[in-house]
Amino acid sequence: MSESVSGPDRIELLPVTGMAQLRPGQDLAGEILRCAPWLADGDILVITSKVVSKVEGRLIATSGDPQEREKARQQAIEDETVRVIARRGPLRIAETRHGLVMAAAGVDASNVADGEIALLPLDPDDSARRLRAEIAARTGLRVAVIISDSMGRPWRHGIADVAIGVAGLAAVTDLRGERDRHGNLLEVTEVAVADELAAAGDLVKGKLSDVPVAVVRGLAYADDDRGARALLRDAGADLFRMGTAEALALGRAQAGTGTAPGPDVTALHADVLATLAAMPLDAADGTGQAAIREGFYGLLAARPDATRLACAPGHITASTLLLDVDARRVLLTLHPRIGRWVQLGGHLEDTDPSLLAAAAREAVEESGIAGIVLDPVPVNLDVHALTCALGLPTRHFDVQFVGRAPAGAQPVISDESDDLRWFGVQDLPPGTSPELPHLIERAVRRLAGSP
């Protein structure tokens, strides 16, 4: 039996004090090492997500006016939400793109300047990996890193810190198949070690002490390179998957009282489901694609009209990240409604025979390029809140494909664009959608034959 199972003789919790107030672009690893020169091999760093968000620039600037700040906070919650699980008054419990279920989708206005709101790190597992690698490069020390954030708990008062990003440590210890001291076989026991460490670290960090980093010392641990995603429960094993509104909508639909779709919409609805089901999920992906896909499934289960623009809570869209023949340039459109450079795409139409056909149609209509070749398997899924052609606040459940333009293709701007241009994949223009670099990276990897 390993030490992680039997337990160590002693564990120490050490606060890292004296850290400066960090801002975007500043050196978090350097500041930790400055304030904790005593850091040792095998230590576990527990870092409040807020400080990671600050150095990574995951901040939204707002005015000092309380009403304007709250308006910006509510919009940020909408933007970070994949689906709303529960709502009571102004409180929303929402699933984020990471697959986390949190109050206000993790958007926080505490412990930041009056004119700012903090979002969760874009990819907490990647943030943890990069910080761990930076400390190793500078010191040679092998440490584990946990990025923590506070969560409420169903049926219990109070919040506790949990791990949202992990590197160098197995977040879950699986004891299934072990026997206890009485010889009883453990059949369901999996211990959320990273969550326990996150909560322990917060005992010396606290919410008001201005200590964002703690060190846990004395625990032997292994690494399975799965990160914090190992803590996310699969939808099939989640007894509480649906929120109340989703469950009611699904029940009405199954009872035949929901919106009745026509035959073309039914066929397209089925094709969307089949396309999503065929999408391979990269086990090393830390962006929560599996959880986002479950959000798509929830919408499609609850709304037979989910492929139609008229579905006000949200609807399926299709887009194409169009690269040139060498995959060195990307064709972007300046969207007139949102004022950002984005990939080509739009709403589905009842006459579209498939989701892929809808993506191809939109790509040709918005680029003016014939002969585009699309990979039939989506490269990414994304959910974003906006007011689209529907004229009401809604969400686009966007299924994103990658396409390649033929050699020498010359784009022709349509009336759906304010501008249309080729850009180098590493030379994107100001005003680019913040999710676009990640999408481009995935698309280039796909065309290169990498997972």
C-alpha positions in Angstrom: 0.0 0.0 0.0 1.5 3.4 -1.0 2.1 6.3 1.3 -0.6 8.2 -0.5 -3.0 5.5 0.6 -1.7 4.9 4.2 -1.1 8.6 4.8 2.1 10.5 5.7 3.2 11.1 9.3 3.0 14.8 8.9 1.9 17.5 6.4 2.8 21.1 6.6 0.9 24.1 5.3 3.1 27.1 4.6 1.8 30.5 3.4 3.8 32.4 0.9 3.7 36.0 2.2 4.9 39.3 1.0 3.9 38.9 -2.7 3.3 42.0 -4.7 0.0 42.9 -6.4 0.6 41.4 -9.8 -0.7 42.8 -13.1 -1.1 41.4 -16.6 2.1 40.2 -18.1 4.1 40.2 -14.9 6.2 37.2 -13.7 4.2 35.0 -11.3 6.9 32.3 -11.1 9.6 34.9 -10.2 7.4 36.5 -7.6 6.7 33.1 -5.9 10.4 32.3 -5.9 11.3 35.7 -4.5 8.9 35.3 -1.6 9.5 31.5 -1.1 13.3 30.9 -1.5 12.8 28.0 0.8 10.7 26.1 -1.8 11.8 22.5 -1.9 11.7 19.5 -4.2 8.4 17.7 -3.9 6.4 20.7 -2.5 2.9 21.3 -3.8 2.0 24.9 -4.7 -1.6 25.9 -4.2 -2.3 29.1 -6.1 -5.5 31.1 -6.0 -6.9 31.4 -9.5 -7.4 35.1 -9.2 -3.7 35.8 -9.3 -3.3 33.6 -12.3 -6.1 35.4 -14.0 -4.5 38.8 -13.3 -1.1 37.9 -14.8 -2.7 36.3 -17.8 -4.9 39.3 -18.4 -8.2 37.6 -17.8 -9.7 40.9 -16.6 -12.5 43.0 -17.9 -12.3 46.8 -17.5 -15.4 48.5 -16.2 -16.4 52.0 -15.1 -16.5 53.0 -11.5 -20.2 53.3 -11.7 -21.8 50.4 -9.7 -24.7 49.9 -12.1 -22.3 49.8 -15.1 -20.0 47.4 -13.3 -22.9 45.1 -12.5 -24.1 45.3 -16.1 -20.6 44.3 -17.3 -20.5 41.5 -14.8 -23.8 40.1 -16.0 -22.6 40.2 -19.6 -19.4 38.4 -18.6 -21.4 35.7 -16.9 -23.4 35.3 -20.1 -20.2 35.1 -22.2 -18.6 32.5 -19.9 -21.7 30.3 -19.6 -22.2 27.1 -21.6 -25.5 26.4 -19.9 -27.4 27.6 -16.9 -28.0 24.8 -14.3 -30.2 26.7 -11.9 -31.4 30.2 -11.3 -32.9 31.9 -8.2 -33.3 35.7 -8.3 -30.0 37.2 -9.5 -28.0 34.0 -8.6 -27.1 31.7 -11.5 -25.4 28.4 -11.2 -23.8 27.8 -14.6 -21.5 25.4 -16.4 -18.4 27.0 -17.8 -16.4 26.1 -20.9 -14.0 24.3 -18.6 -16.8 21.9 -17.6 -17.0 23.5 -14.1 -20.4 24.1 -12.4 -20.0 27.3 -10.4 -22.0 30.3 -9.2 -21.8 33.1 -11.8 -19.7 30.9 -14.1 -16.7 31.8 -12.0 -16.9 35.5 -12.8 -15.7 37.4 -9.8 -15.6 41.1 -8.7 -13.8 40.5 -5.4 -10.1 41.0 -4.8 -9.7 43.1 -7.9 -9.6 46.8 -8.5 -12.9 48.8 -8.6 -12.8 49.1 -12.3 -12.2 45.4 -13.1 -13.9 42.0 -13.1 -11.9 38.8 -13.2 -12.7 35.7 -15.3 -11.3 32.3 -14.7 -8.0 31.4 -16.5 -8.7 30.3 -20.1 -7.1 26.9 -19.5 -6.2 26.3 -15.9 -4.4 23.0 -16.5 -2.2 24.7 -19.1 -1.5 27.6 -16.7 -0.5 25.1 -14.0 1.8 23.2 -16.4 3.5 26.4 -17.6 4.1 27.6 -14.1 5.5 24.3 -13.0 7.8 24.2 -16.0 9.0 27.7 -15.4 9.9 26.9 -11.8 11.7 23.8 -12.9 13.7 25.7 -15.5 14.8 28.3 -13.0 15.5 26.2 -10.0 15.6 22.5 -11.0 12.9 21.9 -8.4 10.2 19.3 -9.2 7.0 20.7 -7.6 3.3 20.1 -8.3 1.0 23.0 -9.0 -2.7 23.3 -8.1 -4.8 26.3 -9.2 -7.7 26.7 -6.9 -11.0 28.5 -6.8 -13.9 28.6 -4.3 -17.1 26.8 -4.9 -20.4 26.4 -3.0 -21.6 22.9 -2.3 -25.1 21.5 -2.8 -27.0 20.9 0.4 -24.3 22.5 2.6 -23.6 26.1 3.7 -20.2 27.7 3.0 -17.7 27.7 0.3 -14.5 25.6 0.0 -11.6 25.8 -2.4 -11.3 23.2 -5.1 -8.8 22.4 -7.8 -9.6 23.8 -11.3 -6.0 23.4 -12.7 -3.5 20.7 -11.8 0.0 19.8 -13.0 2.5 17.3 -11.7 0.0 15.6 -9.5 -2.7 12.9 -9.9 -5.9 14.9 -9.0 -7.8 11.7 -8.1 -6.6 8.7 -6.2 -8.5 5.7 -7.4 -8.8 3.2 -4.5 -11.3 0.9 -6.2 -10.1 -2.7 -5.9 -8.2 -2.0 -2.7 -9.2 -3.6 0.6 -9.7 -1.8 3.9 -8.2 -3.0 7.2 -11.2 -5.3 7.7 -10.8 -6.9 4.3 -13.7 -5.1 2.7 -13.3 -4.5 -1.1 -13.5 -0.8 -2.0 -15.8 -0.6 -5.1 -16.6 3.1 -5.6 -13.9 5.0 -3.6 -12.1 7.7 -5.6 -10.5 10.4 -3.5 -10.3 13.9 -4.9 -6.8 14.6 -3.6 -6.3 17.8 -5.5 -9.6 19.3 -4.1 -8.5 18.3 -0.5 -5.1 20.0 -1.0 -6.8 23.1 -2.5 -9.1 23.4 0.6 -6.1 22.7 2.9 -4.0 25.4 1.3 -6.8 27.9 1.7 -6.6 27.6 5.4 -3.3 29.6 5.3 -4.3 31.7 2.3 -7.8 32.8 3.3 -10.1 35.2 1.5 -9.1 38.4 3.3 -5.4 37.9 4.1 -4.0 38.9 0.7 -1.9 35.6 0.6 -2.6 34.1 -2.8 -0.2 31.1 -2.6 0.4 28.3 -0.1 2.8 25.4 -0.1 1.8 21.9 1.1 4.8 19.9 2.2 5.2 16.3 3.2 2.8 14.5 1.0 4.1 11.8 -1.4 2.2 11.9 -4.7 2.2 10.5 -8.2 1.3 12.1 -11.5 -1.0 10.7 -14.2 -0.7 13.8 -16.5 -4.5 14.1 -16.6 -4.8 17.5 -14.8 -7.9 18.8 -13.2 -10.1 17.3 -15.9 -9.9 14.0 -14.0 -12.2 15.6 -11.4 -15.0 16.2 -13.9 -17.8 13.6 -13.7 -18.9 12.2 -17.0 -22.4 13.1 -18.0 -23.5 9.4 -18.0 -22.5 9.0 -14.4 -24.0 12.4 -13.2 -27.3 11.8 -11.4 -27.9 15.6 -11.2 -26.9 16.5 -14.8 -29.9 18.6 -15.7 -31.0 21.9 -14.2 -34.7 22.3 -13.5 -35.5 24.3 -16.6 -33.7 21.7 -18.8 -35.5 18.8 -17.1 -38.9 20.5 -17.6 -38.2 21.3 -21.2 -37.1 17.8 -21.9 -40.2 16.3 -20.2 -42.5 18.5 -22.3 -40.7 17.5 -25.5 -40.9 13.8 -24.6 -44.6 14.2 -23.8 -45.2 15.7 -27.2 -46.0 19.2 -25.9 -42.8 20.9 -27.2 -42.4 22.6 -30.5 -43.1 20.1 -33.3 -40.4 20.3 -36.0 -41.0 19.6 -39.7 -39.4 16.6 -41.4 -36.4 18.6 -42.7 -35.6 20.0 -39.3 -35.9 16.5 -37.8 -33.3 15.1 -40.2 -31.0 18.0 -39.6 -31.4 17.7 -35.9 -30.5 14.0 -36.1 -27.4 14.8 -38.3 -26.2 17.4 -35.7 -26.4 14.7 -33.0 -24.6 12.2 -35.2 -21.9 14.7 -36.1 -21.3 15.5 -32.4 -21.2 11.8 -31.4 -18.6 11.1 -34.1 -16.3 13.9 -32.9 -13.2 12.4 -31.3 -12.2 13.9 -27.9 -8.5 14.4 -27.3 -7.7 12.9 -23.9 -4.9 15.5 -23.5 -7.2 18.4 -24.2 -7.7 20.7 -21.3 -10.4 23.0 -22.8 -13.4 21.0 -21.6 -14.6 19.9 -25.1 -16.4 16.9 -23.6 -18.3 19.0 -21.1 -19.2 21.6 -23.9 -20.5 18.7 -26.0 -22.8 17.7 -23.2 -24.2 21.2 -23.2 -25.0 20.7 -26.9 -26.7 17.4 -26.1 -28.7 19.1 -23.4 -30.0 21.8 -25.8 -30.8 19.3 -28.5 -32.6 17.0 -26.1 -34.7 19.9 -24.7 -35.4 21.7 -28.0 -36.5 19.9 -31.1 -36.1 23.3 -32.9 -32.5 23.8 -31.7 -31.3 24.0 -35.3 -33.5 27.0 -36.0 -32.8 30.6 -35.6 -36.1 31.1 -33.9 -35.0 28.9 -30.9 -34.6 31.9 -28.5 -32.7 30.2 -25.6 -30.0 29.2 -28.1 -29.5 27.5 -31.4 -26.9 25.4 -33.3 -24.7 27.3 -35.8 -21.9 26.1 -38.1 -18.6 27.9 -38.8 -15.5 27.2 -40.8 -11.9 28.2 -40.0 -10.7 28.6 -43.6 -6.9 28.3 -44.2 -5.0 28.7 -47.4 -3.4 25.8 -49.2 -0.2 26.0 -47.1 -2.1 26.6 -43.8 -0.1 29.7 -43.2 -2.9 32.2 -43.6 -6.5 32.4 -42.3 -9.4 34.1 -43.9 -11.3 36.3 -41.4 -14.4 38.4 -41.7 -15.1 41.6 -39.8 -18.5 40.8 -38.4 -20.8 43.9 -38.6 -22.8 43.0 -35.6 -20.1 42.2 -33.0 -17.3 44.3 -34.5 -14.7 41.6 -34.3 -12.6 39.5 -36.8 -14.0 36.0 -36.7 -14.1 32.8 -38.8 -16.8 32.3 -41.5 -20.1 30.9 -40.4 -23.7 31.4 -39.5 -27.1 29.9 -38.9 -28.5 26.7 -40.2 -31.3 26.6 -42.7 -34.1 24.1 -42.9 -33.0 23.2 -46.5 -29.5 22.3 -45.3 -29.2 18.5 -45.7 -26.5 18.3 -43.0 -24.5 20.3 -40.5 -21.4 19.9 -42.7 -23.4 21.2 -45.7 -24.5 24.2 -43.7 -20.9 25.0 -42.8 -19.8 24.6 -46.4 -22.7 26.9 -47.7 -21.8 29.6 -45.2 -18.1 29.4 -46.1 -18.8 29.9 -49.8 -21.4 32.6 -49.3 -19.1 34.7 -47.0 -15.8 34.1 -48.9 -16.9 33.9 -52.5 -14.4 31.1 -52.9 -15.3 27.9 -54.8 -13.6 24.6 -54.3 -13.3 24.8 -50.5 -12.5 21.4 -48.9 -13.8 20.8 -45.4 -12.8 18.2 -42.9 -16.1 16.4 -42.1 -15.2 16.0 -38.4 -15.6 19.2 -36.3 -12.4 20.6 -34.9 -13.9 22.5 -32.0 -17.1 23.4 -30.1 -17.9 26.8 -28.6 -20.8 28.5 -26.9 -21.0 32.2 -26.9 -23.7 34.7 -25.9 -24.7 37.5 -28.2 -27.7 39.2 -29.9 -27.8 37.8 -33.4 -30.2 38.1 -36.3 -32.9 36.8 -33.9 -32.9 40.3 -32.4 -32.9 38.9 -28.8 -30.1 37.9 -26.4 -29.4 34.3 -27.1 -26.5 31.8 -27.4 -24.8 30.3 -30.4 -23.9 26.6 -30.0 -21.2 26.8 -32.7 -19.9 23.6 -34.3 -16.6 24.6 -35.9 -15.0 22.9 -38.9 -11.7 23.5 -40.6 -11.4 24.1 -44.3 -8.7 24.5 -46.9 -9.0 27.0 -49.8 -7.7 26.0 -53.2 -4.4 27.5 -54.4 -4.6 31.1 -55.6 -8.1 31.6 -54.1 -9.2 35.2 -54.2 -11.9 36.1 -51.6 -14.9 38.3 -52.5 -16.5 40.3 -49.7 -20.3 39.7 -49.2 -22.9 42.0 -47.7 -22.6 40.0 -44.5 -19.1 41.4 -43.8 -17.6 44.8 -43.1 -14.3 43.5 -44.3 -12.7 40.2 -45.4 -9.0 39.5 -45.5 -6.3 36.9 -45.3 -4.0 37.1 -42.2 -1.0 35.2 -41.1 -1.9 32.6 -38.5 0.6 34.2 -36.2 -0.2 37.8 -37.2 -3.9 38.3 -36.3 -5.3 41.8 -36.4 -6.4 43.9 -33.4 -10.1 43.2 -32.5 -9.7 39.5 -33.1 -12.2 37.3 -31.2 -10.3 36.1 -28.1 -11.2 32.4 -28.8 -9.7 32.6 -32.3 -6.0 31.8 -31.6 -7.0 28.6 -29.9 -9.3 27.6 -32.8 -6.5 28.3 -35.3 -4.1 26.2 -33.3 -6.4 23.3 -33.3 -7.2 23.7 -37.0 -3.6 23.8 -38.1 -2.9 20.7 -36.0 -5.8 18.9 -37.6 -4.6 19.7 -41.2 -1.1 18.6 -40.2 -2.5 15.3 -39.1 -1.9 15.8 -35.4 -4.7 15.1 -32.8 
